[in-house]
Amino acid sequence: MAPRRHSNTGFLGVRKRPAGHFAAEITVGGVHVWICTFYTKEAAARADDVVAWRFARSRNEMNFPEVRSLTEAQNLALVQLLCSEGEAWRYIDGQRRIAIIEADEKFMVK
């Protein structure tokens, strides 16, 4: 099933920030929670759904209503959170190091 589309980003609780990242926010029962900032709108939508499960929001009001439990939503949302610029740079650096190690391993096999 395709994800539900809302707002100008296409997802409920996700908005595009001026720098090009995507912020996830949720309001349930009068409580407003800023979740985090992500590189993709899909990752932000997955995080929004995890929090929606915690707030016991109806599955019909989620971005991905086919997800059947909080655990499943958490597993699908295993994306590095970019809550600060420092965390973002550490994540990028870590991904670069992994790519270098993988390239070295491929070279050593040959």
Summary of the structure (lengths in Angstrom):
residues: 110
radius of gyration: 16.5
end to end distance: 42.9
largest distance: 59.7
contacts: 299
relative contact order: 0.14
helix: 45%
strand: 16%
